[in-house]
Amino acid sequence: MIFTSILSPLEQFEIRSLLGLNAPIIGDANITLTNIGLYLTIGAFLVITLNVLTTNYNKIVSNT
């Protein structure tokens, strides 16, 4: 087993680059997906999915 030591408690909040794209054609654009961007994307996807699934839009037919 490999145990890593944490030097500082703030290391758990470090923003890490997960995926990067350098586009020199578009004015040296550097597009990077970080861990916080991934978490926010997953959270937004879950919120939108739950909103769509739980919205009724009056599709229930009454008993009368």
Secondary structure, 3 states (H helix, E strand, C coil): CCCCCCCCHHHHHCCCEEEEEEEHHHCCEEEEEEHHHHHHHHHHHHHHHHHHHHCCCCCCCCCC
